[in-house]
């Protein structure tokens, strides 16, 4: 595992110089949410493109305007990129961590050309057909991981706003994007969960029980195993 180094292009550049490129980063958005999909992205940036990505860093510390600007630049300039959307139903069936790992494998597999090396954010991903290393705070210290985090977050935020909020306006998905903010928790208590909530999360189970509701699908994970409480309103959290 590699810890923080200077400059978020340094690690990728070092691997490229050793002939291990293209170097791809992979990251997800929506891991800590209790509603909506998990979105995983992979991205390989072109060597020497650092000047074209001024301000690229972890998507969580960027403004919405900066994320949208960088999203356009990444999709225009990246050597290759992909996004994988994993539904709330699949998160319930697989469990959040297994779903996340599977999404990362699929996202990397879709890259063309196939990367020579993969950087993952914070934890090792087994089963990749490419050498890889976990990077602590990867979305802050590795540009390709930061790019993946932007792709994942913008894709997911757009879905939560344009699709889920339109279909389920009572919950305010356009505001909190499915995370357990006080507003979302209050709406969940008032209305009970919808099909886009994750029925394997403790707060969703508790809200459903108050309304006498049963899960609309099979939940492989034990009910209550995952708890998206107010303190967990952060992407990329290791549950």
URCOR-V41787 format. One record per backbone hydrogen bond with DSSP energy under -0.5 kcal/mol. CO is the residue of the C=O (numbers start at 1). NH is the residue of the N-H. Records with the same first field share a line. If there is no record, write none. Layout:
CO: NH ; NH
This chain:
2: 136
7: 10
8: 143
9: 13
10: 14
11: 15
12: 16
13: 17
14: 18
15: 20
16: 19
22: 24 ; 116 ; 117
23: 45
24: 119
25: 43
26: 121
27: 41
29: 39
30: 33
34: 198
38: 86
39: 29
40: 84
41: 27
42: 82
43: 25 ; 45
44: 79 ; 80
46: 49
49: 52
50: 53
51: 54
53: 56
58: 61
59: 62
63: 67
64: 68
65: 69
66: 70
67: 71
68: 72
69: 73
70: 74
71: 75
72: 76
73: 77
74: 78
80: 44
82: 42
84: 40 ; 86
85: 87
86: 38
87: 91
88: 92
89: 93
90: 94
91: 95
92: 220 ; 221
95: 99
96: 100
97: 101
98: 102
99: 103
100: 104
101: 105
102: 106
103: 107
104: 108
105: 109
106: 110
108: 111
117: 24
118: 120 ; 133
119: 26
120: 122 ; 135
124: 126
125: 128
131: 118
133: 120
134: 2 ; 136
135: 122 ; 138
137: 140 ; 141
138: 142
142: 146
143: 147
144: 148
145: 149
146: 150
147: 151
148: 152
149: 153
150: 154
151: 155
152: 156
153: 157
154: 158
155: 159
156: 160
157: 161
158: 162
159: 163 ; 164
160: 165
163: 167
164: 168
168: 171
169: 172
172: 175 ; 176
173: 177
176: 179
178: 34 ; 35
179: 181
181: 185
182: 186
183: 187
184: 188
185: 189
186: 190
187: 191
188: 192
194: 197
196: 36
197: 199
198: 201
200: 226
201: 205
202: 206
203: 207
204: 208
205: 209
206: 210
207: 211
208: 211 ; 213
209: 212
218: 220
222: 225
226: 202 ; 228
227: 229
229: 232
230: 233
232: 234
234: 237
237: 239
